Every structure is written in structure tokens, then in C-alpha cells.
């Protein structure tokens, strides 16, 4: 539990920490004939991106998927909240992945509360050696099971969350920034053109009262974070959506077999 809390804190920092362009002042020289300091060439946009946003969704998707699969390990977090007038539903997912082994630990919690009471279901899955070990916790009861079959590493790169913001969003601005001596690119928009792809089927653009999307990509094309929020008004009711996705712990994630997921 402590390790999960620590990873979640890192993911929160990835999404919420302030970032600024780093720069320095030129140091004067005592030589009157000093040569001019060479200007460094800016890091180019990764494949599929430009100052106009996502220019080739196929290339952008490949950069994210191939980039993550080439790492030794990483952590992916997903958090979605839907606040309606009759209640709130929250979905949180935390995955630890080691693509080369392959091995993964996935922990999902779906919780809801409102006029009809509250409930929560937690499903934890451990994948290794062609077997999926499953633990389900609901209403104070715990059950266990196994499913045979290999799950490909591509199932853990977050494509279901990333694809929507690569193919259905027109970005307004692009910003290059530095953090920990690494270059990142932030793309933002203050509108949601296709709410059905990002929020829920059946929602039309004119029902979105407000919304915004932020996408952060590293120089290799790995999507570091996705964040979008929207307020939807339909049939006289207001629903607020908030979604965040983040990648963290690249090369520093340990995928451990839980005590309950033991082979026969």
C-alpha cells in the first residue's frame, strides 16, 4: 500500500507540477574580440507532432507504444471522475508493467455513490507465465480465480486512453519546456470537438458547456500525461467529467507477484 501511494504521488506530480522554460544569462567576457556563443538547435518535435499539434496520429501512436515497450518497466495511472446530479462515479487504475518479461500488475477500483447508496469494487490482476491471477473485492467479500492465456504487452500501454486525444482533438497551442534536463512538449486546447470519443457516446458538441484537453509528450514520442475536463449540459442536467492519465517510474518500477497470486 505504501508503494502504491508513493507511485500515485509521483503520477500526481507528473500531471500537476508547474513547469517553466529554463534559461540563463550570458556571462560577460573580458576579451573585446570574443566570439559569439553558438545557439543550440532546439530538440525537434517527435514523429507525428508539430507546432500545429498532432499531424500524423499513426506515427504519434507508434511513438508512444514502441517507446514504452522498449523500456525495462514503467507505471501507468488512470483516474476518471464523473459527477452527475444524482451521484458520482470514480474509476482509478494503477498498472506496473515489465514488457520484456512479460509481467504486469493491474489494480482497478470502481466506486460510486449517490441517491441509491454507495458501492465499490476492486479488481487486482497479476499477469505472468501465460496466466492471469484475479482477486475481486466487493462488499467485504474476496474471491480469487485464474484465467489461462497470454496477454500481449501492448495491452498495457494505455492505447485506449491515448488514442482518443491523438485522433479526435484539434490543439490550439504547443509549448516546449524543460524538466530535469529533459525536453517535453505540451499541447492544449480549450474546446472538445468530439465529446463522444472522449466523454460518452451520444453527447453532441453543443451540449458541452466548457472543456479543455492537455497532452504532454517527451522527445521520443511517449505520452507522459493526458488530462481533460468537460462540463456537459443535457436535458436540463449538468454532468462534469475529469480524466487524467500519466506515465511514471520508467526504469524504476518493480513488478512484484502478490502473495495471493501463487502458481499451483
N, C-alpha and C positions, 0 to 999 in steps of 0.2 A: 504494500500500500504506500509506503514512503517513497519507493522508487517511482510508482505511478504518479504520485503527487508532484515529485520533482520534475518528471517529464512534462506533465501538464503545465507546470510553471514555466518551463523553457518554451513550450509552444505558445503560451500567452505572451511571453516577451517577444517572440518572433513576430507576432501579429500586432502588438500594441506599442512596442518601444519606439521612441522617437528616433528619427534618422535625419542626418544632415549631411550636406556635401562638405567634405573635408578639404581644407586648403591651407596654404602657408604664405607668409610674406617673404619676399625676396631679400636676401642678405646683401647689403651694400659691400662693394669691394673697394680696396684702396688703390687698385690699378686703374688708371683712367682709360686704358685701352682694353679693358676686359671684354671678352666675347660674350654674346648673348646666350642665356640659358636655353637649351633646347626644350621645346614643348613636347610633352609625352603624348603619344597618339591615344585617343580615348578607346576604351575597350568597346569593340563592336557589339551591336545587338546580336543575340543568339539567333540561330536559324528560325525563320518563321515570324520574326518580330522586326519592327522598325519604329521610328518616331511616330508613325501613324497607328501603332498598336499591333494587333495580330494580323499579319499579311498572308500567312500560309498556315492554316490550322493543322494540316497534316504534318508539316515539318515541326511545328511547335509541340504537338503531341508526342512525336517521336523523340524530340529532345528531352522531354520530361520522362517518358517511360524508359528510354535507353539509358539516360543519366542515372536514374535511381537503380536500375538493375545492375549497373556497373559498380555500384558501391558495395562495400562489405556488409553494411547493415544500416538501418535508419528507423526512425519512428514517424508515424503519420497519425495526426489527430484530426477529428471531425466533430463539430458541435453545431447543432441546429436547434433553434427555438422558434416555435410558432405560438404566438399569443393571440387568442381569439376572445370574444366577449364571454363565451361560456367555459373557458378554461385554457390551460397552457400545456403544450407538449414539448418535451425536450429529448433530443437524441444525442448521445455522446459516444464516440468511438475512439479507441486508442489501439493502435497496431504497432507491434515491434516486429521487424522483418529482417531476415538474413537471406538475401536472394540466392547466394551461391550454394547454400547448404542442401536444399531449401528448407527453411524453418520459419514459422511465424506464430505469434501470439496475438489474438484479437479479442478485445473486450468491449462489448456494446451494452449500453444502458438506455432503455426507452422508458421515460417516466411521464405521466400525465396527471393533471389534477384540475378540478373544476366543479361544475354543478353536480356531476354524477359521482363525485368522490375522487380518490386518487389511487394510482397503481403504478407499479414499476416492475420491469422485467430486465434481468441481467443475463446476457449470454456470453460466455467466455469460451473461446475455441483455441486449441493448440494444434498446429499442423506440423507433422514430421513423419518421415518414412512412409509416405503414402497413406497415412491415416489422419483423420480429423477427430480429435477428442473434444467432446462438448460437455459443458456444465451449464445448466439453466437454473436460475434462482428466481422464484416467484412466490409471493405471499408467504414467505417464511419457509418454503419448501425448496429442496435442492434435488435435481435429478442429473444423471450422467448418461452419456452414450458415446458411441463411436461410429464413424462413417468411413468406409474404405474408399479410396480413390485419391489420386494425386491432384492437388490444386496448383495451377501454374503460378509462378512468381508475379506474373503480370496482373494477377487478381488483387495484388496488394499495393499497387502504385497510385490508387485513388483516381483512376481514369473516370469513374462515374461522377466524380465531383469536379474534376478539372476540365473535362471535355465541354461542358456547358458554357464555361466562361471563355473558351477558346473559339467556339463556333457560333455563339449566339449573342455576342456583345460587341458593340462598336465603341471603342475607347476614345475619350476626348483628349487626354494628356498622357505624356510619357516623361518620366523623370529618372535620371541616372543618379545613383547615390552609392556611397561607400560605407561599409560597416565591417569592423575587424579586418581591415585591409583587403576586403573582398568587394567586388563590384556587383551591384544589383540594379534591376530595372523595375520601376513601379508604373503600372498602367491603371488609370482611373476613368470612371465615367459617372455622371450624375443622373443617368437615366437607365431604365431597363427596357430594351426593345422587345425582348421575347420573354415575358413573365412565365409563360407556360413551360419553357425549358428550365428556368431557374427556380421557380416557386412551386407551381401546381398547375396541372392541366386544367384548361377551361378559363383561366384568368386572361383577360384581354388587356392590352396596353392602356386603354382609357380607364381601367379600374385601378391602376397603380397610381396612388396619390403622390408618392415620393419613393425614390430608391437610388442606390449607388452601388458600384462594384469597384473593388480594388484587387489587382493581380500583381504579385511580386515574383520575379523570375531571376535566377542567378545567371552568370555569364555563360554557363554551359547549357542553359535551357531548362533546368529543373525548376518546376514551380515551387517556390518556397512557401507561399501563402495565397489564399483566396479568401476574400471577405465580401459579402454582400448583404444589404439590408433593404427592406421594402415595406411600405405601408399600403395595404390594399383595401379599398372600399367597394363593397358589392352588396346589393340587396339591403342597403341601409346598415350594414355591419362592417366593422373595421377589424382587420387581421394584420398583425405585424410579424414579419419574417426576419430572422437573423441567422446567418450561416457563416462559419469560419472553418477553414481547412489550413493546416500547417504541416510542414515537414521539418523535423529537427533531429538531432542526435546522429547525423551522418557519420559513420565510422566509430561512433561511441555508444551504440545501442547493444545491449546484451539480451538475447532471446533465450530465456530460461524455461525449461519444462516445468510446469506446475506439479506439485506433489500428487494431485488427483489424476493427472494425465499420464499414468504409467502403463506401459505395454504389458500384455499378459505374459 
